Amino acid sequence: MQPGRRYVLTLSCPDQVGIVAAVSGFFAELGGWIVEADNHADQVGERFFLRHEVTAESLPFGRDELMRRFTPLAERFGMTWQITDTEHRKRVVLMVSRQEHCLYDILGRWQSGELAVDIPCVISNHTDLRDIVTWHGIPFQLVEVERDAKDAAFRRMHEIVKDAGADAVVLARYMQILPQWLCEAYPNRIINIHHSFLPSFVGARPYHQAYDRGVKLIGATCHYVTADLDAGPIIDQDVIRIDHSDTVEDYVRYGKDIEKTVLARGLRYHLEDRVLVHGRRTVVFR
């Protein structure tokens, strides 16, 4: 059974006594039905994080009025906050190169209805995956990235993403490094899957690096993209055990399975507003 329409409140603020009571009391006075509640107090950073889901039908007004009424409470506690409406179907632009496994997985979840988003387009710097994208009825945007014209290519991508009204951009094994200005244009909205358990083996060919080091665990990391290569806030990770008999090809094969799962999970957390970023760290309410 699918849940009904909900408003999702997420916030962070300096940790202090009375935050939970104030937020819960605010909704109680309005007759708001809180159906999911999570919070975390970071005792080291003295920061408090909270996520509440409230059924929309339990409130006598819409999101805009809810935000207006919540603002004084937020100002009192110095909150950084937002309220989203699950009726708003989020829009995700996918970016790919030649490797297909993450793209196939996301498109399969989208087509089956498991991933309730709109995909206005897929951007690629190669034509290899055009047919699978168009077969799904999704516009395919080819933006070639020439060595001596990279800035123009990325500015074209920026225009496509803007025109698409994207809430998030997913690098589903897109094998180009985004420029700093593009990362900063979409803070905590560009999601990448890195085929390594970061911070180990950053950059290219991490499975080969892992093989050379003789590691016993390999993994994948879903993270937000920043100007620092493979160093953005981490959303989700997973690993699989390997042994001395596995080849580099085995590493790659095992890794692709992990990449798909971790990316799908991290994307879902992001779309459901379960990820709160603070500095280089994240709080993820699963």
N, C-alpha and C positions, 0 to 999 in steps of 0.2 A: 504493500500500500504506500503510495507516494504521499509525503507530508504536504499539508496545505501551504498557502502563502505565508511567509514569515518575514519579519524584519530582523536583521542581524546587526547587533551592536558589538563593535570591537573598540577597545580603548587601552591606552597605557598612560600612566601618570606616576608621579612620585609616590612611593609607598607610604601609607598612613592609615590610621584607624578610621573605620566608618565607611569605606568606599563601597563594599558589598551591600551593607545595610542601606546606604543612600540610593544605590542603583535599584536594588530590589524594591525598596519602598516607593521609589518613583513609579515603577511599573504597577505596583500593587494599588496605588492610589488611582491609577487610570483604569484598573480592571484588567491590566495586561497579563496574559498567561505565558509565563516563561516555561518553555518546553525543553530547553537545553541551556545549561549554565556551566561555564568553566572559568577558572581564574588561577593565576600564578603570581606569587610574590618572589621576586629575585632579591634575596637577602644580601647578596654581594653588591649588586648595582643599586639596591634600594629603589627598585622600580616595580610597579604593579601592573599586571596585564589581565584583561577580562574579555570574555566573549559570551554574549547571551543571545538566544533565539527566542523571539516572541511571536505568537500567532497574530497575524494581521487582523483577523476577524474579531479578536478580543479587544481591539482598540477602537474608539469611536471616530477616528480620523486617520489620515494617511501619513506617509513618511515625512513630508515637508513640515507638517504641523508637529509631528513627533520630534523632529530635529529642533524646531524652534523652542519647544518646551524643555528639551533636554539641555539646551545650551547653557542656562544659568548654573545647573549642577556641574556641567563639564568645566566651566570657568572656575567654579569654586575649588575644584580639586586639581586644576591645571592639567586637564586631560588632553591628549591627542586622540581623536576619536572619529568614527564614521558609523553611519547606519545605512545598510544596503537592503534592498527589497528583492526577495527571491523571485518575484514575478518578472523582474528585469532579466532577460535571457542574455548572458554575457557573450561577447564576440571575441573569438580567438583567431589570430592570424598565425599560420604555420609557416616555418621556413625550413627548407631541406636542401640537401645537395644531391648525392648519388645513393647514399645508403637508405634503404627503404624500411627497415624493420620498425622503427619508432613511428614513422608515418602510417604504415599499415595498421599498427596497433591503435593509434588514436582515431583513425578513420573508421575502423571496425567498431570501436566503442561509441563513436558518434552516430554511426548508421544504425546501430542496435538500440539507440536511445539511452544507453548507459551514461553517456557524457552529454548532458543537456546544455549544449552551447550552440551558437551559430558560428560557422567557419566561412567568413566572407571570401577568403582566397587563400591560396598557397603560393608562397614566393620561393623561387629556386634560381640558383645560378647555373643550372644544367637542365637539359630537357628529358633526362632519363625517366623521371617519374611523372611526366605530363599525363600519360594515358590513364594511370590509376587515379589521378586527381580528377580529371575530366569525367571519368567513368562514374565517379561519385556525384557529378553535377556541380562541382566546385570550380570556380575560375582559377586558372593557372597563370601566374605572372612570372615570366622569365626576365630576370635582371642579371645579365652577365657581369661579372666582376673582373674587369681587365686590370692588369698590374699597374698600368699608368693612368687609370681612370677610376680608381676605387671610390674616391669621394663622391663623384657624380653618381655612381651606382648606389651608394648608400643613401644619398639624398633622394634618389628615385624611390627606394624602398620606404624611406620615411614618409614620402607623399602617399604611397599606397596604403601604409598602415594608418595614416591620418584619415584618408578618404574612407577606409573601411570601418572607422569608428571602433578600433580594437580596444578591448579592455585588457588584453594580454597578448603577448607575442611568444610563441614557443619555438625554440631552436631544436627541431627534431633531427639532430645530427646535421646541422648546418655548419659546414666546415670553413667558415670565414670568421676572422676576428672583427667584431664590430668596433667602430671608432668611438672614442670617448664621448663625443658630443651626442651620438645616437644613444648610448647607454644612459646618459644623463637626461635625455628627453623622455625616457620611460622608466623612472626609478621604481624598482621592485615590481616591474610589470613584464620584463623579458625573462623567460624561464629557459634554462639550458639543461641538457643532460650530458654529463661528462662521464666517459667510460673509465672511471677510476674512483676509488674510495678516497676522495680528497681529504686532506691536502697532499696525499701521496701521489706521485706520478702525474704532475700537471703537464699541460701541453699535448703534443702529438704522440701517437703510438704508445699509450700507457700500458697496453697489454704486453708489448715487447719489453718495455722497461721492467714490468713486473716479472716477466719470465727471466730476464737477465739477473734479477735480484733473488730469484728462487723463493718468492713469497708463497705462503700457504693459503692466503685469502685474497680474492679479487672482488671488486665491487663496482658500484656506480653511484653517482651523486647528482641529484637534482638541486639546482641552485639558481638564485637570481644573478643576472649578468651585471657586472660592473666594469669599469675601465681597467681594473686589475684582472689579468687573465686567470680564469678559473678560481677566483678568490672571493666571489660574491657570497652573500648570506645563504647558508645551506637549508634547504627545505626538507629533503628526505635522502636517505642512503640505505643501501643493502649490500650484502656480501654473499659469496658462495665459497665453500672450501674446495681447494684443488690440491693435487699432490705432484710428486716428482715425475710421474708417468705422463702427465698432461703436456701437450705441445702448445705452442703459441696459437695454433688454429683452434685447439680446444678452449683456450682462454677466451678467444674472440667469440666462439659459439656460446659458451656459458654466459659471457658478458652481455651479449645481445638480449638474452632472456631477462637479465637483471635490469638492463637499461629500460626496456619497455615497461616493466612493472614499476620501477622507481619514478620514471617520468609521468606515467599515468596517475600514480598516487600523489606525487607532488603537485601536478596540475589540478587535481581534484581539491586538494587542501587549499590551493590558492583561490580557485573559483568559489569555494564555499566560505571564503574569508576566515580561514582557520590559521593563517600565518600572520604573526605580528613581528615586524622587524624592528630591532633596536641595535643600532650600530652594525657590527659585523655578525651579530647573532640573531637567531629567530626563536620565537616561542610558537610551537605548533600544537594547537588544540585538536587532537585526533577524534 
